[in-house]
Amino acid sequence: MNIPKYKAPEPFQMPDRQWPARTLTSSPSWCSVDLRDGNQALPSPMDPDQKLEYFQLLCRIGFKEIETGFPSASQDDFDFFRRLIEENQIPDDVFIMGLTQCRPHLIERTFEAFQGIKKGIVHAYIATSDLHMTQVFGTGRKGTVNAAVEATRQIRSLADAMPESDIRYEFSPEEFTDTDMPFCVELCKAIYEAWGKATPERPLILNLPATVERRPPNHYADMIEWFCGNFPYRDSVKISLHAHNDQGMAVAATELALLAGGDRVEGTLFGHGERTGNVDLVTVANNLFSRGIETGLDFSRLSDVAATVERLTGMPIYYRQPYAGEYAFTAFSGSHQDAINKGMHRLKDAAKAFGMKWKVPYLHVDPADLGRSFERLIRINSQSGKGGIAWVLEEDHGVRVPKAMQPELREEVQAYSEEAGREISSEEVYSIFRNKFVNPEGPFRLVGYWPRPDSRDPTFIHGEVRICVNGEEKTAVADGNGPISAFVNAVSPLVDIDFSVDDYHEQAVGKGADAQALAYVPLQLAGNGVVFGVGVDSNIDQAAVRAIIAGLNRIAGKK
């Protein structure tokens, strides 16, 4: 690779930085740019009805500032502004924002789109990096300042001519992270003074974008902190962040820049936007939520939000996308599955030990808070562990496999998954359980078992067994100190397998007249091996003897 073509960006010199020692304790304000920055980058931009549905989705989530388009750049965007205003589609507490370049005729067109609006933000931008000024526009710093100041004065004048509307102003020095910082402060100071009426209650928004991610996140944070410390009117401005994701670090850059003094975050749902996209607001907001911060955004039905965005934009959401991806809360690894399984069963213990209601291995948030179901929390393939398989059977089918049996079950599931060469479903796992442990193929079939208590000692049982061995019916009788003991004594001579039963697990499935008993019986072999069988019946003793026959068939199958 041609490494000499590139070099590391020079670190921003700020030896007295404070942000690394800070902790976020409150939420920024949020501005969605989905309908402008996100929409313009779609291969097939949304039509007006789709944009309206998306706008309504953003309002339901809780966004109070929504950049709705670039009304001076296209008739479609202009018409959409007019539709929102004329059809009274904008909630009373929501500002819609329109982007414009610092050009007089574009500003005039923007205000035409804003006529009759209750609350609006005019967002003007101009490129301030030396790269843009010299290589793209052929201008210098003085010309850039003059153009931005004149645009601001024009916006101020047009806003004053609409006293019935609450018009706010946002200014963006484009390519902030590639701009000389003293020049940026000088420019923004001139903008503030040209606007003239900013107060802490009605602040000027200074949006300081990482338009192209050329620097690591800590550089962005340093530049934000330096700007905040050197801008003379800090109390009457809102510092807005707008990070793109060219190096895949937009979320980190945004969080560090919030520590450095940012008040507001612009971005899109799931990071839609030019090139590699904007910062993903779903990830940033839910990161803060996972740390106990109230964000004002409602993602409690995140799967519905994701499905709507996919449908309207035509852009699929990556299956490992944080929070919203299909596999975001899924474990395939056996050790992960086992840890999640145990953690979910010991939530109360964790709350006492760690002083928080949610502390589960491998899950930093409760998927249920985002409307995600535990049904697919653990997925099964050839790498899955016994704990995960047991979790799926219990969660989806109510079957509680005893721990001692779980290794055998895992062997059967693993063999099936390896042969299939893919992930297997919960239903397939249950079928394996039924076919391999409840109804395994083999030479033995139970015809009937009649345990009868002794007339003098009801704890002593006389047992009569009838089974088919390779299709031939055989009968035996034997006694025992319980129904299972009597059955083992009677059936052993018929099957030619040296085994014993010391204990077994039982479980009730269902309620009332339809209740069934599940018996999990370990057959101890003479060679010290153990093979489990499972039986199902309305009577627990009958379930246990069925489990023994199932275990004997499994032993015969192994031979």
Secondary structure, 3 states (H helix, E strand, C coil): CCHHHCCCCCCCCCCCCCHHHCCCCCCCEEEECHHHHHHHCCCCCCCHHHHHHHHHHHHHHCCCEEEEECCCCCHHHHHHHHHHHHCCCCCCCCEEEEEEECCHHHHHHHHHHHCCCCEEEEEEEEECCHHHHHHHCCCCHHHHHHHHHHHHHHHHHHHHCCCCCEEEEEEEEECHHHCCHHHHHHHHHHHHHHHCCCCCCCCEEEEEEECCCCCCHHHHHHHHHHHHHHCCCHHHEEEEEEEECCCCCHHHHHHHHHHCCCCEEEEEHHHCCCCCCECEHHHHHHHHHCCCCCCCCCCCCHHHHHHHHHHHHCCCCCCCCCCCCCCCCCECCHHHHHHHHHHHHCHHHHHHHHCCCCCECCECCCHHHHCCCHHHCECECCCCCHHHHHHHHHHHHCCCCCHHHHHHHHHHHHHHHHHHCCCECHHHHHHHHHHHHHCCCCCEEEEEEEEEECCCCCCCEEEEEEEEECCEEEEEEEEECCHHHHHHHHHHHHHCCCEECCCCEEEEECCHHHCEEEEEEEEEECCCCEEEEEEEECCHHHHHHHHHHHHHHHHHHHC
